[in-house]
Amino acid sequence: MAKKQKKKGHGGLTIALNKVARHEYFIEDTYEAGLVMEGWEVKSLREGKVQLKESYVFMKNGEAWLNNAHISPLSTVSTHITANPLRARKLLLHVEELIRLGAAVERKGYTIVPLALYWKNNRVKLEIGLGKGKQLHDKRATAKEKDWNRDKQRMLKNT
């Protein structure tokens, strides 16, 4: 039986988060995509054996693909299947969304970043974000603002 995780804003039970993505990129727009998966991958997701840290989304022939998402195979996977934990997985998006994402990546220099993997109506969904990379000074400013907000909340709580 799968462990119960905290609920997030997208409405489902979270499987994995990519915390590095919001630190490295300014996320301007988010989309929800389905994933084409094999049976052993879904079983591994139920056990929470997935990592999105170094994964990315690329466009190829008008389709979106998730690459480098590490889904560790379980030891109980059938012997006749050779499990590739880093294989490219196709993302299921509407045609309009694919066109919009492709145009933003090609013309405006955006990057498509996976943000969260979660369950929605017994289906695996991936939240992807359209983002621009942060410079070092942007990361420092973000950290400074985060610290200030935390201190501000402490001061308000103490008064």
C-alpha positions in Angstrom: 0.0 0.0 0.0 1.3 3.4 -0.9 2.2 6.0 1.7 -0.1 9.0 2.0 1.7 12.2 1.1 0.7 15.8 1.7 -1.7 17.4 -0.7 -0.5 20.2 -2.9 -2.2 23.0 -4.8 -2.7 20.8 -7.9 -5.3 18.7 -6.1 -3.6 15.3 -6.0 -1.3 13.2 -3.8 2.3 14.2 -4.5 4.7 11.6 -5.6 7.8 13.7 -6.2 8.7 17.4 -6.2 11.5 19.2 -8.1 12.5 21.7 -5.5 15.6 22.8 -7.4 13.5 24.0 -10.4 12.0 27.0 -8.5 15.4 27.9 -7.3 17.0 27.7 -10.8 14.2 29.2 -12.9 11.6 32.0 -12.9 8.4 29.9 -13.6 6.0 32.0 -15.6 3.4 29.4 -16.7 2.4 25.9 -15.6 0.8 23.0 -17.4 -0.5 19.6 -16.4 0.5 16.7 -18.6 -0.2 13.0 -18.6 2.6 10.5 -18.9 3.0 7.4 -21.1 4.3 4.8 -18.7 4.9 1.0 -18.4 3.4 -1.1 -15.7 6.6 -1.5 -13.7 7.0 2.3 -13.6 3.6 2.8 -12.1 4.4 0.2 -9.4 7.6 2.0 -8.6 5.8 5.3 -8.4 3.4 3.8 -5.9 6.4 3.0 -3.8 7.8 6.5 -4.2 10.9 5.5 -6.1 11.2 8.5 -8.4 13.5 11.5 -8.7 12.9 14.6 -10.8 16.0 16.6 -9.8 18.0 16.4 -13.0 15.1 15.8 -15.4 14.1 18.1 -18.2 11.4 18.3 -21.0 12.4 18.6 -24.7 10.3 19.0 -27.8 10.8 16.6 -30.7 8.7 16.4 -33.9 5.9 18.4 -32.2 5.8 16.2 -29.1 7.0 16.8 -25.6 9.2 14.2 -23.9 10.4 13.9 -20.3 14.1 12.9 -20.1 16.3 11.9 -17.2 13.5 11.3 -14.7 14.9 8.5 -12.7 12.3 5.8 -11.8 14.0 3.0 -9.9 12.7 -0.5 -10.8 11.5 -2.6 -8.0 13.2 -5.9 -7.3 9.9 -7.7 -8.0 9.8 -6.6 -11.7 9.3 -9.5 -14.1 12.4 -11.2 -15.3 11.4 -10.9 -19.0 11.4 -7.0 -18.8 14.6 -5.0 -19.0 13.9 -1.9 -17.0 15.6 1.3 -18.1 15.2 3.8 -15.3 16.2 6.9 -17.3 14.3 6.3 -20.6 12.5 9.2 -22.3 8.8 9.3 -21.5 6.2 10.9 -23.8 4.1 13.7 -22.3 0.4 13.9 -23.2 -0.7 17.5 -23.9 -3.3 19.1 -26.0 -2.2 20.3 -29.5 -2.6 24.0 -28.5 -0.4 23.5 -25.5 2.3 21.8 -27.5 2.3 24.6 -30.1 2.4 27.3 -27.3 5.3 25.5 -25.5 7.2 24.9 -28.7 6.9 28.5 -29.8 8.1 29.8 -26.4 11.1 27.5 -26.3 12.2 28.3 -29.9 11.5 32.0 -30.1 11.7 33.4 -26.6 14.4 31.2 -25.1 12.3 29.6 -22.4 12.9 26.2 -20.8 10.3 23.5 -20.0 11.0 22.2 -16.5 9.2 19.4 -14.6 7.9 20.7 -11.2 5.9 18.0 -9.6 4.7 14.4 -10.2 1.3 13.5 -8.6 -1.8 11.3 -8.7 -5.0 12.6 -10.1 -8.0 10.3 -10.4 -5.7 7.3 -10.3 -3.6 8.7 -13.1 -0.1 10.0 -13.0 0.2 13.7 -13.9 3.3 15.8 -14.3 3.2 19.6 -13.6 5.6 21.3 -16.0 6.6 24.9 -15.9 7.7 27.3 -18.6 10.6 29.2 -17.1 13.6 31.4 -17.7 16.9 30.7 -16.0 18.0 32.7 -13.0 21.3 34.5 -12.8 23.4 34.2 -9.5 22.2 37.7 -8.4 18.6 36.7 -8.9 19.0 33.6 -6.8 20.6 35.8 -4.0 17.7 38.3 -4.2 15.2 35.5 -4.0 16.9 34.0 -0.9 17.1 37.4 0.7 13.4 38.1 0.1 12.5 34.6 1.5 14.6 35.2 4.6 13.0 38.7 5.1 9.4 37.2 4.8 10.3 34.5 7.3 11.7 37.1 9.8 8.6 39.4 9.2 6.3 36.5 10.0 8.2 35.8 13.3 8.0 39.4 14.3 4.3 39.6 13.7 3.8 36.3 15.6 5.7 37.6 18.6 3.7 40.8 18.9 
